[in-house]
Protein backbone atom coordinates (compact mmCIF):
# COMPACT_ATOMS: atom_id res chain seq x y z
CA UNK A 1 0.00 0.00 0.00
CA UNK A 2 1.56 3.28 -1.15
CA UNK A 3 0.99 6.40 0.94
CA UNK A 4 1.47 9.87 -0.51
CA UNK A 5 1.94 12.94 1.69
CA UNK A 6 2.27 16.34 0.05
CA UNK A 7 3.61 19.44 1.79
CA UNK A 8 5.19 22.82 1.14
CA UNK A 9 2.25 24.83 -0.17
CA UNK A 10 1.38 28.33 0.93
CA UNK A 11 0.37 31.81 -0.14
CA UNK A 12 2.74 33.89 -2.25
CA UNK A 13 2.62 36.98 -4.41
CA UNK A 14 2.92 36.74 -8.19
CA UNK A 15 6.53 36.14 -9.12
CA UNK A 16 7.24 34.26 -5.92
CA UNK A 17 8.52 30.72 -5.42
CA UNK A 18 7.54 27.61 -3.52
CA UNK A 19 9.00 24.12 -3.23
CA UNK A 20 6.55 21.27 -2.85
CA UNK A 21 7.48 17.88 -1.43
CA UNK A 22 5.79 14.51 -1.75
CA UNK A 23 6.87 11.79 0.66
CA UNK A 24 6.15 8.27 -0.53
CA UNK A 25 5.98 5.33 1.83
CA UNK A 26 4.87 1.74 1.69
CA UNK A 27 6.87 0.48 -1.24
CA UNK A 28 10.13 0.75 -3.17
CA UNK A 29 10.10 4.38 -4.29
CA UNK A 30 13.04 4.13 -6.68
CA UNK A 31 11.15 1.87 -9.09
CA UNK A 32 8.29 4.30 -9.55
CA UNK A 33 7.69 6.99 -12.09
CA UNK A 34 6.07 9.93 -10.28
CA UNK A 35 4.07 13.00 -11.23
CA UNK A 36 2.55 16.16 -9.84
CA UNK A 37 -1.05 17.15 -10.52
CA UNK A 38 -3.13 20.16 -9.57
CA UNK A 39 -6.79 20.98 -9.24
CA UNK A 40 -8.08 24.53 -9.28
CA UNK A 41 -11.57 25.40 -7.97
CA UNK A 42 -14.25 24.35 -10.42
CA UNK A 43 -11.77 22.61 -12.71
CA UNK A 44 -10.67 19.05 -13.34
CA UNK A 45 -7.41 17.77 -11.92
CA UNK A 46 -4.61 18.17 -14.45
CA UNK A 47 -1.14 16.73 -14.87
CA UNK A 48 1.60 19.30 -14.23
CA UNK A 49 4.90 17.42 -14.47
CA UNK A 50 6.28 13.90 -14.34
CA UNK A 51 9.61 12.24 -13.61
CA UNK A 52 10.57 8.70 -14.54
CA UNK A 53 12.58 6.37 -12.34
CA UNK A 54 15.49 7.26 -14.63
CA UNK A 55 14.91 11.01 -14.03
CA UNK A 56 13.44 11.76 -17.45
CA UNK A 57 11.01 14.65 -17.06
CA UNK A 58 8.06 16.24 -18.84
CA UNK A 59 5.95 19.36 -18.17
CA UNK A 60 2.76 20.92 -19.39
CA UNK A 61 3.41 23.95 -21.59
CA UNK A 62 2.10 26.48 -19.09
CA UNK A 63 4.78 25.64 -16.51
CA UNK A 64 7.78 24.94 -18.76
CA UNK A 65 10.74 27.08 -17.76
CA UNK A 66 9.16 27.93 -14.40
CA UNK A 67 8.66 24.59 -12.64
CA UNK A 68 11.22 21.85 -12.03
CA UNK A 69 10.38 18.33 -10.89
CA UNK A 70 13.06 16.27 -9.17
CA UNK A 71 13.40 13.25 -6.93
CA UNK A 72 15.58 11.99 -4.10
CA UNK A 73 15.38 8.20 -4.00
CA UNK A 74 17.29 8.06 -0.71
CA UNK A 75 14.53 10.13 0.91
CA UNK A 76 11.61 8.55 -0.98
CA UNK A 77 10.58 12.05 -1.98
CA UNK A 78 9.65 13.88 -5.17
CA UNK A 79 9.81 17.67 -5.35
CA UNK A 80 8.28 20.43 -7.43
CA UNK A 81 10.22 23.69 -7.46
CA UNK A 82 7.88 26.42 -8.64
CA UNK A 83 9.31 29.80 -9.65
CA UNK A 84 7.75 32.88 -11.22
CA UNK A 85 4.38 31.85 -9.87
CA UNK A 86 1.25 33.27 -11.48
CA UNK A 87 -2.31 33.60 -10.14
CA UNK A 88 -3.39 30.86 -12.55
CA UNK A 89 -1.08 28.44 -10.69
CA UNK A 90 -3.43 28.65 -7.71
CA UNK A 91 -4.67 25.12 -6.99
CA UNK A 92 -4.37 22.16 -4.69
CA UNK A 93 -1.30 20.19 -5.75
CA UNK A 94 -1.11 16.40 -5.51
CA UNK A 95 1.43 13.74 -6.36
CA UNK A 96 0.81 10.23 -7.62
CA UNK A 97 2.66 7.24 -9.00
CA UNK A 98 2.98 7.08 -12.78
CA UNK A 99 4.65 9.20 -15.47
CA UNK A 100 1.56 10.56 -17.25
CA UNK A 101 -1.34 8.64 -15.76
CA UNK A 102 -2.12 8.36 -12.03
CA UNK A 103 -1.86 4.73 -10.95
CA UNK A 104 -3.28 5.00 -7.45
CA UNK A 105 -6.88 5.84 -6.64
CA UNK A 106 -5.89 6.80 -3.08
CA UNK A 107 -4.80 10.40 -3.49
CA UNK A 108 -3.10 12.23 -0.63
CA UNK A 109 -4.59 15.30 1.01
CA UNK A 110 -2.76 17.62 -1.37
CA UNK A 111 -1.14 20.95 -0.54
CA UNK A 112 -2.77 24.31 -1.28
CA UNK A 113 -0.89 26.86 -3.39
CA UNK A 114 -2.36 30.35 -3.57
CA UNK A 115 -0.81 33.06 -5.74
CA UNK A 116 -2.32 36.46 -5.25
CA UNK A 117 -1.35 40.06 -4.68
Protein Blocks (a to p, Z undefined) as FASTA:
>chain_A
ZZdddehiacddehiacddddddehiafklpccddddddehiacddfbdcdfkopacddf
klgokaccdddfklopacdddehiafklgccddddedjkbcfbfbdcebjaddddZZ
